[in-house]
Amino acid sequence: MRLVTYANDMAARYEEAEFAALDGLAVFRAMGPPTGYAEGAGLGDFTVAARGDHIIGFCFTQVPEGIVWWLGVVPDERRRGVGHLLIESAARATRVAGGTHLLAEPEDAPAARAFFQALGFRERGLRDLLIRR
Ligand SMILES: CC(C)(COP(=O)(O)OP(=O)(O)OC[C@H]1O[C@@H](n2cnc3c(N)ncnc32)[C@H](O)[C@@H]1OP(=O)(O)O)[C@@H](O)C(=O)NCCC(=O)NCCS
C-alpha cells in the first residue's frame, strides 16, 4: 500500500473507491455522485491510498485550516490502519502549511466516531448538516 497525491487523471478509479467507501453515508446519499472531489487535485491536501492499480482510501483536507472534508476507506481494506495513515498524512500537510489542528465532522456513525476518538480527536461541539438541493 502506498500514499499518493491525488491527480485528476485518477478520477475513474477514485470515483469507484468513493462509491464503495461512502455508499450508505447520509451525506453521500444527499450529495452525489458526482461529489466534485474527482476534480479536486491541488485544491487542498488530497491524498489517496493505493494498492496496485486500485485506490483503497482517500482523504481531502483543507490546509492550513486542517479541516478533513472527505475521508473514506473501501470496506475490504478497513481496520488495517489505512485511515490512520491518511489522517497522519493530513496532519503533516496541515503542520507544514502552518496549521495547528485537525477538525473532522464525522457522521453520527459508530465506526467514524470510534475511529476519530482512537486517533485522539475529542468532541468540542455539535453541528447540524443542512443541504439545499
Ligand atoms: C472511518 C474509516 C475511514 C476508518 O478507516 P480504517 O482504515 O478502517 O481505520 P484504521 O484501520 O486506521 O483504524 C484505526 C483505529 O480506529 C478505530 N476504529 C476504526 N474503525 C472502527 C470501527 N468500525 N469500530 C471501532 N473502532 C474503529 C480502531 O481503534 C482502529 O485501530 P485498531 O484497528 O487497531 O483497533 C472507515 O471506516 C470508513 O471509510 N468509513 C466510512 C466513511 C466514513 O465514515 N468516513 C468518515 C466521515 S468524515
The ligand as an ORCA input file, in Angstrom:
! r2SCAN-3c Opt
* xyz 0 1
  C     -13.796      5.686      9.340
  C     -12.866      4.953      8.362
  C     -12.233      5.965      7.426
  C     -11.753      4.242      9.162
  O     -10.767      3.712      8.256
  P      -9.875      2.421      8.639
  O      -8.801      2.319      7.635
  O     -10.753      1.244      8.828
  O      -9.281      2.855     10.054
  P      -7.968      2.251     10.797
  O      -7.789      0.823     10.408
  O      -6.822      3.171     10.549
  O      -8.431      2.348     12.313
  C      -7.663      2.995     13.319
  C      -8.360      2.789     14.647
  O      -9.641      3.427     14.661
  C     -10.570      2.631     15.418
  N     -11.636      2.128     14.531
  C     -11.658      2.149     13.176
  N     -12.805      1.612     12.701
  C     -13.508      1.221     13.801
  C     -14.762      0.586     13.956
  N     -15.529      0.203     12.899
  N     -15.213      0.319     15.220
  C     -14.451      0.653     16.290
  N     -13.230      1.264     16.189
  C     -12.779      1.545     14.970
  C      -9.757      1.452     15.994
  O      -9.251      1.857     17.251
  C      -8.652      1.327     14.957
  O      -7.499      0.693     15.446
  P      -7.480     -0.917     15.542
  O      -7.998     -1.466     14.254
  O      -6.023     -1.230     15.796
  O      -8.383     -1.289     16.686
  C     -13.641      3.864      7.565
  O     -14.361      3.053      8.458
  C     -14.621      4.438      6.558
  O     -14.263      4.730      5.420
  N     -15.906      4.593      6.959
  C     -16.954      5.100      6.050
  C     -16.725      6.533      5.678
  C     -16.644      7.444      6.886
  O     -17.344      7.286      7.890
  N     -15.770      8.457      6.750
  C     -15.538      9.441      7.773
  C     -16.552     10.518      7.659
  S     -15.791     12.094      7.840
*
